[in-house]
Amino acid sequence: MNRLLVAAGTLVAMLVSVSVSAGAVPAQSAAPAPTGPKVVGMSAPANLWTQRLREVGACGAEARRVFANLQSDGRSQSTIIQQTVNAGMMPVVSYKVPSVATLNSGGYDAWLAKTRTYLDGLGVQVTATFWHEPHGDMSAADFRTGSKRFLDRVKAPHVAVGPILNGWLLDRQVSTFASYTDATLLAGWDFVAVDSYQNGTQSRPGSLLPARAIPLLENWLDRVGQPDKPIGLGEYNGFTAAAITAAGEAILSTPEVWFGLAWNSTGGTYAPLVGDRLSAYKTTKADSRAQRDAGC
């Protein structure tokens, strides 16, 4: 009987070990407290990245948005991610998957484990997101299920996991925004971020500036019991220098903000940063409240 009990105990220990190593219990990440210098960065298509970085100036550009599709080896967009690390920038990586249903049923668990190993092995701060701006792409329930699986299997000491949600939902559809979250996810996510853009068009800019998402998100997180959760802007852009300046000031002056990345290329009605809009962005990343590499 004693041998049976010992054997049973050994089997349980082995199962627990396998469960933990597979990522069933999320690790503590190294996401910083949201009180230090703000990480100002940029998002641009890979084929235009070098040009856009040259136009804004590398000094003070401390993060790069990377769009990836989950792969079996966990190394999707590894060339760009490594270039980002080599440049001293934080990779802000957004992952999509071939099939959300397959993810939610556990079909990509091994892929997620390899992604965690690869990202954590870089040895620097990285953020990882499952399916940015999910509204309209899947049900809120499917997003929550996929987000929980992603969180449990990708979060690691160097990998901060959080969502990048549709910021415009905070304007008048807060309940819809909230449906993509729940208490467990909010407690486990290292940050909550949104993409935020100015409404209107270049010829008729609207009054809703990209900066609005920061106080709206901050206040919502207060109401759901997460007042200290780090905040991010995965992307922002506007039609005027005033819009870019206001977004920069909101990033720099809001204690909870961790990072803010400007979209710097053509996209929909939005244009690359040029002229006074470019100057406004340069002013943001040169501010003393922004993170800067030594020697900048």
C-alpha positions in Angstrom: 0.0 0.0 0.0 2.8 2.4 0.9 4.5 1.8 -2.4 1.2 2.5 -4.2 0.8 5.8 -2.3 4.4 6.8 -3.1 3.9 5.9 -6.8 0.6 7.9 -6.9 2.3 10.9 -5.3 5.2 10.7 -7.8 2.7 10.6 -10.7 0.8 13.7 -9.3 4.1 15.6 -9.0 5.0 14.7 -12.6 1.6 15.8 -13.9 1.9 19.1 -12.0 5.4 19.6 -13.4 4.2 19.0 -17.0 1.3 21.3 -16.5 3.5 24.1 -15.3 6.1 23.6 -17.9 3.4 23.7 -20.6 2.4 27.1 -19.4 -0.9 26.3 -17.7 0.0 28.7 -14.9 1.1 32.1 -16.1 4.5 33.3 -14.9 5.2 36.6 -13.3 6.3 39.1 -16.0 8.7 41.9 -15.8 6.3 44.6 -16.8 7.4 47.8 -15.1 5.3 49.8 -12.7 3.5 52.6 -14.6 5.4 55.5 -13.0 8.7 55.6 -14.9 9.7 57.3 -18.1 7.2 56.7 -20.9 8.1 54.5 -23.8 7.4 56.4 -27.0 7.6 54.4 -30.2 6.3 53.9 -33.7 4.4 51.6 -36.0 5.0 51.4 -39.8 5.0 48.8 -42.5 8.2 46.7 -42.5 9.2 47.8 -46.0 9.0 51.4 -45.0 10.4 51.1 -41.5 14.0 52.3 -42.2 12.7 55.3 -44.1 10.2 56.3 -41.4 12.7 55.9 -38.6 15.2 58.1 -40.5 12.4 60.7 -40.9 11.5 60.9 -37.2 15.0 60.2 -35.9 16.0 57.1 -34.0 16.8 58.9 -30.7 13.8 58.5 -28.4 12.0 56.0 -30.6 12.0 53.2 -27.9 9.4 50.7 -29.2 8.3 49.1 -32.5 5.0 47.5 -33.3 5.3 44.1 -34.9 2.5 42.2 -36.5 2.9 38.4 -36.5 1.0 35.3 -37.3 1.5 32.5 -34.8 3.8 29.7 -36.2 4.6 26.2 -35.1 8.2 27.1 -34.3 7.2 30.1 -32.2 9.5 32.4 -34.2 7.1 34.4 -36.4 8.6 37.7 -37.5 11.8 36.7 -35.6 14.0 38.8 -38.1 12.1 42.0 -37.3 11.9 41.2 -33.6 15.6 40.7 -33.4 16.3 43.9 -35.4 14.1 45.7 -32.9 16.0 44.2 -29.9 19.3 45.0 -31.6 18.2 48.6 -32.0 17.5 48.9 -28.3 13.7 49.1 -28.8 10.9 47.2 -27.1 9.0 44.8 -29.5 5.3 45.3 -29.1 4.2 42.1 -30.9 0.6 41.4 -32.0 -0.2 37.8 -32.8 -3.0 36.5 -35.0 -3.7 32.8 -35.5 -4.8 30.7 -38.5 -8.0 29.6 -36.6 -9.4 31.0 -33.4 -11.4 27.8 -32.9 -8.3 25.7 -33.1 -6.6 28.0 -30.6 -9.5 27.8 -28.2 -9.6 24.0 -28.4 -5.9 23.7 -27.5 -4.7 23.0 -31.0 -1.9 25.6 -30.8 -0.8 25.0 -27.3 2.6 23.7 -28.4 3.0 26.7 -30.7 2.2 29.1 -27.8 4.8 27.3 -25.6 7.5 27.7 -28.3 6.5 31.4 -28.7 6.9 31.9 -25.0 10.3 30.2 -25.0 11.5 32.3 -28.0 10.3 35.7 -26.7 11.5 35.1 -23.1 14.8 33.9 -24.4 15.5 37.3 -26.0 16.3 38.4 -22.4 14.7 41.9 -22.9 11.3 43.4 -22.2 8.7 42.3 -24.8 5.0 42.7 -25.0 2.7 40.1 -26.6 -0.9 40.5 -27.6 -3.5 38.1 -28.9 -5.5 39.5 -31.9 -5.4 43.3 -31.6 -8.6 45.2 -32.2 -10.8 42.1 -32.1 -14.2 43.8 -32.4 -15.8 42.7 -35.6 -13.4 39.8 -36.2 -14.8 37.3 -33.6 -17.3 37.1 -30.7 -16.3 38.6 -27.4 -16.6 35.1 -25.9 -14.2 33.6 -28.4 -11.8 36.5 -27.7 -11.9 36.0 -24.0 -11.3 32.3 -24.3 -8.4 32.8 -26.7 -7.0 35.5 -24.5 -7.0 33.3 -21.5 -5.2 30.5 -23.3 -2.7 33.0 -24.7 -2.1 34.6 -21.3 -1.6 31.3 -19.5 0.9 30.0 -22.1 2.9 33.1 -23.3 3.3 35.3 -20.2 6.9 35.0 -18.9 9.5 36.9 -16.9 10.4 39.0 -19.9 7.1 38.8 -21.7 4.3 41.1 -20.6 0.9 40.0 -22.0 -2.1 42.3 -22.5 -4.7 43.2 -25.1 -4.8 46.0 -27.7 -8.5 46.7 -28.0 -10.6 49.0 -30.2 -10.3 52.3 -28.5 -13.3 53.9 -30.3 -15.6 51.6 -28.4 -14.9 53.7 -25.3 -16.7 56.7 -26.9 -20.2 55.3 -26.8 -20.1 51.5 -26.6 -18.4 50.9 -23.2 -20.4 47.8 -22.5 -19.2 46.3 -25.8 -15.6 47.2 -24.9 -16.0 45.6 -21.5 -17.4 42.4 -23.0 -13.9 41.6 -24.4 -12.6 41.5 -20.9 -13.4 39.7 -17.6 -12.2 39.8 -14.0 -9.7 37.0 -14.5 -8.2 38.5 -17.6 -8.0 42.0 -16.1 -6.2 40.5 -13.1 -3.7 38.5 -15.2 -3.0 41.0 -18.0 0.1 43.1 -17.4 -1.3 46.0 -19.3 -4.4 47.1 -21.2 -3.9 49.0 -24.5 -6.0 50.4 -27.3 -5.5 51.8 -30.7 -6.9 55.3 -31.0 -7.3 57.7 -34.0 -8.9 61.0 -34.6 -12.3 60.9 -36.3 -13.1 62.7 -39.5 -10.9 63.1 -42.6 -7.9 65.1 -43.6 -10.1 67.8 -45.1 -12.6 67.7 -42.2 -10.8 66.6 -39.0 -13.2 65.6 -36.3 -13.2 66.8 -32.7 -12.5 63.3 -31.2 -8.7 63.3 -30.8 -6.6 60.2 -30.3 -5.6 61.4 -26.8 -9.2 60.9 -25.6 -8.7 57.1 -25.2 -6.2 57.5 -22.4 -8.5 59.2 -19.8 -11.5 57.1 -21.0 -9.5 53.9 -20.5 -8.0 55.1 -17.2 -11.4 55.9 -15.8 -12.9 52.6 -17.0 -10.0 50.7 -15.3 -10.7 52.6 -12.1 -14.3 51.5 -12.2 -13.5 47.9 -12.7 -11.1 47.8 -9.8 -7.8 48.0 -11.8 -6.6 51.6 -11.0 -2.9 50.8 -11.3 -3.0 48.7 -14.4 -0.5 50.0 -17.0 -2.0 51.5 -20.1 -0.7 51.5 -23.6 -1.5 53.1 -27.0 -0.7 50.4 -29.6 -1.2 53.0 -32.3 -2.3 56.6 -32.6 -2.6 59.1 -35.4 -4.4 62.3 -36.2 -4.9 64.8 -38.9 -3.3 67.9 -37.2 -0.3 68.8 -35.2 -2.6 69.6 -32.3 -3.9 66.1 -32.4 -0.4 64.6 -32.3 0.7 67.0 -29.6 -2.4 66.2 -27.4 -1.7 62.5 -27.7 1.9 62.9 -26.8 1.0 65.0 -23.7 -1.5 62.4 -22.6 1.1 59.7 -22.9 3.7 61.7 -21.1 1.5 63.1 -18.3 -0.7 60.1 -17.3 1.0 58.1 -14.5 -0.6 54.8 -15.7 0.7 55.0 -19.2 3.5 52.7 -20.1 3.9 53.0 -23.9 2.5 54.9 -26.9 3.3 54.3 -30.5 2.5 56.6 -33.4 1.2 55.0 -36.6 3.5 56.6 -39.3 2.4 55.7 -42.7 -0.6 55.7 -45.1 -3.6 53.8 -43.6 -7.2 54.5 -44.5 -7.5 58.3 -44.4 -4.4 58.7 -42.3 -1.1 59.9 -43.7 2.6 59.6 -42.6 4.0 62.1 -40.1 5.2 65.2 -42.1 5.6 68.9 -41.5 4.1 70.2 -38.2 2.7 66.7 -37.4 6.2 65.3 -37.6 7.6 68.1 -35.5 4.9 67.4 -32.9 5.9 63.7 -32.7 9.6 64.6 -32.4 8.8 67.0 -29.5 7.0 64.1 -27.7 9.9 61.7 -27.9 12.4 64.4 -27.0 10.5 65.3 -23.8 12.3 64.7 -20.5 9.4 62.5 -19.4 10.1 60.1 -22.2 12.5 57.1 -22.0 15.7 57.7 -24.0 18.8 55.7 -24.5 22.0 57.0 -23.0 23.8 59.3 -25.3 20.7 60.6 -27.1 
